Amino acid sequence: MKKPCLLTGLLLGALLSTVALCATNVTGKWSGAMKMEGGNDSKPVYMILKQDGNKVAGSAGPNETEQHPFEGGKVEGNKVTFDVSLGGGPGSMHFDLQVEADQITGQVRRNGEDRNEAAKVSLKRVAEK
């Protein structure tokens, strides 16, 4: 009777370990570009993200020195969503992203200030030095 319980416990432990290893972790620095819909120009994007469970906070901007902080982002599976306010004004950017290994892709929508724009985003994790 003890052998089946032991085997079940070992299999359950192995399964939970595998799930933990495969969990999305977006903590770190990310660099890439966003391409505006209906246009050919792309703009640089740089994000610094900190994940705590299924919550994400951090900052985003065109480079590492010009950043706009945010809190209250969510991680659900490989999907990451958050909103970044722009300079205290009425405008904000909503990010709807998917994570695959060391790459993030998705959409960003800018609303406010009589502007409604959308862009595709592609980022890669910045290697730690």
C-alpha beads as a LAMMPS data file, in Angstrom:
LAMMPS data file: protein, C-alpha beads

129 atoms
128 bonds

1 atom types
1 bond types

-500.0 500.0 xlo xhi
-500.0 500.0 ylo yhi
-500.0 500.0 zlo zhi

Masses

1 110.0

Atoms # bond

1 1 1 0.000 0.000 0.000
2 1 1 2.870 2.404 0.711
3 1 1 4.505 1.874 -2.698
4 1 1 1.553 3.294 -4.737
5 1 1 1.345 6.335 -2.418
6 1 1 5.093 6.911 -2.686
7 1 1 4.992 6.584 -6.481
8 1 1 2.025 8.957 -6.705
9 1 1 3.822 11.477 -4.491
10 1 1 6.981 11.319 -6.601
11 1 1 5.036 11.748 -9.852
12 1 1 3.079 14.679 -8.426
13 1 1 6.311 16.313 -7.209
14 1 1 7.934 15.882 -10.630
15 1 1 4.870 17.343 -12.370
16 1 1 4.773 20.397 -10.097
17 1 1 8.504 20.965 -10.587
18 1 1 8.052 20.864 -14.358
19 1 1 5.184 23.363 -14.205
20 1 1 7.251 25.721 -12.033
21 1 1 10.187 25.571 -14.443
22 1 1 7.927 26.345 -17.420
23 1 1 6.197 29.308 -15.744
24 1 1 6.513 32.680 -17.449
25 1 1 8.988 35.057 -15.800
26 1 1 9.227 38.516 -17.340
27 1 1 11.494 40.043 -14.681
28 1 1 14.360 41.867 -16.359
29 1 1 15.178 44.383 -19.062
30 1 1 13.665 44.161 -22.539
31 1 1 14.647 46.056 -25.691
32 1 1 13.030 46.265 -29.111
33 1 1 10.792 48.333 -31.321
34 1 1 7.199 49.191 -32.041
35 1 1 5.895 49.650 -35.555
36 1 1 2.916 51.955 -35.937
37 1 1 -0.082 50.518 -37.789
38 1 1 -0.450 52.043 -41.225
39 1 1 3.147 53.216 -41.307
40 1 1 6.623 51.983 -42.056
41 1 1 8.468 53.763 -39.272
42 1 1 9.428 52.006 -36.077
43 1 1 10.288 53.503 -32.710
44 1 1 12.554 52.078 -30.009
45 1 1 11.022 50.554 -26.876
46 1 1 12.802 49.681 -23.639
47 1 1 11.091 48.059 -20.645
48 1 1 12.222 47.211 -17.148
49 1 1 9.845 44.632 -15.654
50 1 1 9.517 43.086 -12.193
51 1 1 7.193 40.117 -11.768
52 1 1 5.812 38.993 -8.408
53 1 1 3.577 35.956 -8.876
54 1 1 0.934 36.962 -11.409
55 1 1 1.542 40.709 -10.917
56 1 1 3.954 42.847 -12.893
57 1 1 5.223 46.390 -12.360
58 1 1 8.061 48.381 -13.850
59 1 1 8.582 51.057 -16.450
60 1 1 8.574 51.565 -20.213
61 1 1 9.937 54.171 -22.578
62 1 1 12.044 54.719 -25.689
63 1 1 15.335 53.965 -23.891
64 1 1 16.750 52.977 -20.506
65 1 1 16.989 56.563 -19.229
66 1 1 13.544 57.843 -20.344
67 1 1 11.089 55.590 -18.499
68 1 1 7.434 55.903 -17.437
69 1 1 6.597 53.797 -14.346
70 1 1 3.540 51.564 -14.005
71 1 1 1.979 49.175 -11.490
72 1 1 -0.943 46.754 -11.534
73 1 1 0.052 44.730 -14.581
74 1 1 -1.037 41.092 -14.892
75 1 1 0.594 37.866 -16.033
76 1 1 -1.786 35.079 -17.076
77 1 1 -0.015 32.111 -18.627
78 1 1 2.165 33.632 -21.345
79 1 1 0.026 36.793 -21.619
80 1 1 1.132 40.081 -20.016
81 1 1 -1.045 43.209 -19.845
82 1 1 -0.440 46.625 -18.293
83 1 1 -1.136 50.344 -18.737
84 1 1 1.449 53.125 -18.742
85 1 1 0.416 56.746 -18.072
86 1 1 2.182 59.317 -20.197
87 1 1 3.686 62.193 -18.264
88 1 1 0.772 62.728 -15.899
89 1 1 -1.519 63.871 -18.715
90 1 1 -4.705 62.260 -19.981
91 1 1 -2.907 59.899 -22.350
92 1 1 -1.989 56.295 -21.634
93 1 1 -0.680 53.245 -23.438
94 1 1 -2.246 49.794 -23.019
95 1 1 0.128 46.871 -23.643
96 1 1 -1.285 43.438 -24.559
97 1 1 1.715 41.123 -24.936
98 1 1 2.653 37.463 -25.315
99 1 1 5.881 35.968 -23.952
100 1 1 7.771 33.127 -25.584
101 1 1 11.146 32.303 -24.021
102 1 1 13.247 35.491 -24.281
103 1 1 10.936 37.314 -26.699
104 1 1 7.830 39.440 -26.164
105 1 1 5.455 40.375 -28.985
106 1 1 2.049 41.977 -29.096
107 1 1 0.069 45.185 -29.415
108 1 1 0.148 48.588 -27.775
109 1 1 -2.695 51.101 -28.012
110 1 1 -2.322 54.768 -27.179
111 1 1 -5.424 56.662 -26.089
112 1 1 -6.013 60.250 -25.037
113 1 1 -4.976 63.713 -26.118
114 1 1 -7.255 63.355 -29.176
115 1 1 -5.036 60.508 -30.388
116 1 1 -5.903 56.863 -30.828
117 1 1 -2.982 54.920 -32.241
118 1 1 -1.941 51.284 -32.361
119 1 1 1.390 49.589 -32.924
120 1 1 2.937 46.131 -32.999
121 1 1 5.650 45.539 -30.398
122 1 1 8.587 43.141 -30.539
123 1 1 11.109 42.905 -27.681
124 1 1 13.989 40.663 -26.684
125 1 1 15.369 40.132 -23.202
126 1 1 18.551 42.144 -22.591
127 1 1 21.366 39.847 -21.478
128 1 1 22.636 40.593 -17.979
129 1 1 26.245 41.765 -17.798

Bonds

1 1 1 2
2 1 2 3
3 1 3 4
4 1 4 5
5 1 5 6
6 1 6 7
7 1 7 8
8 1 8 9
9 1 9 10
10 1 10 11
11 1 11 12
12 1 12 13
13 1 13 14
14 1 14 15
15 1 15 16
16 1 16 17
17 1 17 18
18 1 18 19
19 1 19 20
20 1 20 21
21 1 21 22
22 1 22 23
23 1 23 24
24 1 24 25
25 1 25 26
26 1 26 27
27 1 27 28
28 1 28 29
29 1 29 30
30 1 30 31
31 1 31 32
32 1 32 33
33 1 33 34
34 1 34 35
35 1 35 36
36 1 36 37
37 1 37 38
38 1 38 39
39 1 39 40
40 1 40 41
41 1 41 42
42 1 42 43
43 1 43 44
44 1 44 45
45 1 45 46
46 1 46 47
47 1 47 48
48 1 48 49
49 1 49 50
50 1 50 51
51 1 51 52
52 1 52 53
53 1 53 54
54 1 54 55
55 1 55 56
56 1 56 57
57 1 57 58
58 1 58 59
59 1 59 60
60 1 60 61
61 1 61 62
62 1 62 63
63 1 63 64
64 1 64 65
65 1 65 66
66 1 66 67
67 1 67 68
68 1 68 69
69 1 69 70
70 1 70 71
71 1 71 72
72 1 72 73
73 1 73 74
74 1 74 75
75 1 75 76
76 1 76 77
77 1 77 78
78 1 78 79
79 1 79 80
80 1 80 81
81 1 81 82
82 1 82 83
83 1 83 84
84 1 84 85
85 1 85 86
86 1 86 87
87 1 87 88
88 1 88 89
89 1 89 90
90 1 90 91
91 1 91 92
92 1 92 93
93 1 93 94
94 1 94 95
95 1 95 96
96 1 96 97
97 1 97 98
98 1 98 99
99 1 99 100
100 1 100 101
101 1 101 102
102 1 102 103
103 1 103 104
104 1 104 105
105 1 105 106
106 1 106 107
107 1 107 108
108 1 108 109
109 1 109 110
110 1 110 111
111 1 111 112
112 1 112 113
113 1 113 114
114 1 114 115
115 1 115 116
116 1 116 117
117 1 117 118
118 1 118 119
119 1 119 120
120 1 120 121
121 1 121 122
122 1 122 123
123 1 123 124
124 1 124 125
125 1 125 126
126 1 126 127
127 1 127 128
128 1 128 129
